[in-house]
Amino acid sequence: MLLHRHSPVLEKDKDWSRHKIEYFSSAWMSVEVIGSVWSGLIAGSFALLAFGGDSLVELLSGITVLSFLRKPQASSTTNRGRTEQLTKALLFSLIPVIGLLAVYSYVTGLRPEASPVGIAIAVGAVVVMPYLWLGKRRIGRETRSSMLSMDAVASLTCIFMSLALLGGLLVEYFLGLWWADYLATAFILAFVSREAFEVVP
């Protein structure tokens, strides 16, 4: 039996596909947050701490998107507005906190240590984030939702941040150039700044 393109069965399959990508995204963001912050604290890597902080913001944003997909009618404009305000506050606070600490540590001569766990997190992000970006972009087009499209843009930004993080960590690990961590931190904070201003209405 042929199914109409708008049949309940096909629509249900599409809904599950949309939910699945967001569930996976939230799970991976949780891994990024825990792994990046933990390894960053141990190694004294501000690049990892900045990456973990941004992942936390993306996790909160992803939970909001998932709530919208599950109950689009119940997801009020007020709730989404509050989430946007929280996201903006977290992003803007992340910049001076990580930035000033990194500058202070650089001036005082603190040298971050190489982090194999951090490298593993960065490699995972480089592999996973393109899949999430493509999936979220497709969902945004299907639902014609600006919120979902912005979520896809955030995933694209995370790809560039993870590449900067991985490059810095690899240079530090194999060449012993400790200042590469600070360079990677600067790149990541530049992407965070761009995200923060994009959230501003």
N, C-alpha and C positions, 0 to 999 in steps of 0.2 A: 504494500500500500504506500502511495506517495504522500509525503507530508507537505502541507502548504508552508511556504517560507515564513508565515507568521503564526503557525500552529502553536498551541500551548506546549507541545513536547519540545519543539525547537527552541521556543523562548525559554523554557526551563533549563535546557542544556546551555544556552547562552548565559543565563543568570549564574549557573554553577561555574562556568568558565571564568566569569568576571570575579566571582567570589574567591575562586581558587587562587587567582593571581595575587589578590590582595592579602589573602591568608598567608601565602608563601612569602610575600613581601614583608609582612609584619614579623613573621618568624625569623627571616634573615636579618632584618633590621635589629631585632633583639640580640642576635648573635653578634652583629657588628658593634652594638653599644657595649655589651658586656666584655667582649674580647678586646676591643680597642681601648676602652678605658682601663681595664685591668692590666693589659700589657703596657699601656702608656705610663701608668703609674709606676710599674716595676722598672721600666727602662728609662724613665724620665723623658719620654718622648712627647713633646707637645704636638707634633704632627698627628700622632695616634689619638691624643686627647681631643684635639680639634675635630678629627674625623669622627670620633665616638660621639662628641657633642652634637654634631650635625646629624648623625644617624639617629640620635634620640629625638630630634625635631622631626625627622622624616617618619619615625615610628609613630609619633603622636598624630601627624598628618594622615598617615596611612590608616590609623584606627578610625579617624573621622570619615575617611572615604569609605571604609568598610561599613560603617554605620549607615552611611548614605545609601550604599548599594543594598543593604539588608532591608531598610525601611525608608525609602526615599520620601514618603509623605510625612513620616514622623521626624525626619531630620530638618529641624527648623532653621530659618535663616539666622536666628539669634544664636543658636548653638554653634553654627558654622562660623559666625562672626567672632564668637568667643575663642574658638580654636585658632582662628587667624590671628587674633590679638596675642594669644599665648605663644604661637609660633613666632610672631614678629619679636616679642619680648625675649624669647630664648635665643633667637639668632643674634639680635643686637647685643645681648649680654655676653654671648659667646666670644664676640670679636675682641672687646677690651680685656676680658678676663684672661683668655688664652694668649692674646697678643702681648699684654703687659708682662705676664709671667714669663713668656718666651724671651722678651727683651731683657728682663731682669736676670734670667738664667744665663743668657748669652754674655751679658756684661760681667757677671760675676764668675764666668768661666765654667759653668756647669756643662758637662759633656754627656749627652744622651748615650745610652748603651744600645748596641744592636739588639733587635727583638725578632727572633724566629717566629714567635706566635703572631706578632704584628705583621710580618711578611705573609704568613698564611692567611690572615684576615684580609689583607690587601689583595692577594691573589684571588681569594674567593669572591671579593667584591668585583674585581675586573671580569670574572667569569659570569657571575650572577646578574649584575646590574644591566647589561645589555638585554638579557632576556626579559627582565622586569620592565625596562623602558619600552621595548617593542609591544609587550602585552598591554601595558597601561595606555600606550598611545592608541592601540586598537580599541580598547574599551572606551576611551574618551571620544573617539570618533563615532562609535556605535551609539553611545548614550547622548552624544552632543552636549556633554557636561563640561563646563569650563573648569570646574573643580578637579575633575578626573584628568583633564588635559594638563593642568598645572602639576598634578601629581606625577605625570609622565615626564614633564620638564625637570622636576626635582630629581628623578631617577637618572636622567641624562647628565645633569650636573654632577651627580654622585659618581658617574663613570669617570669624568675628568679628574675629580678629586681623588678617586682610588688609584688612578694612574700616577698622579703626582705623589701620592703617599707611597706607592710601591716603588717608584723610581728613587725617592729619597731613602727609603729603608734599605733597598738593595745596594745603593752606593755606600751607605753607612756600613752595611754588613760586610761587603766584599772588599771595599777599598779603605775602610776605616775613616772616611771623611765625616766626622761627627757633625759638622756644620750643615750637612745635607738635610738633616732633620729640621733645622730652622728654616732652610729654604723651602722645604715641602710644607712647613707650617704656614709660611707666607702665602704660598699658592692656594692652600686650602682655605685660609681666612679670606682671600680675595673672592673665591667662589661663594663662601658663606655670606660675604657682604652683598654680593649680587643677588643671592636668594632673599636676603633680608629686605632689600629695596624693592624686589618684585612682589613681596607680600604686602607692602604698603599700598593701601587703596588710593 
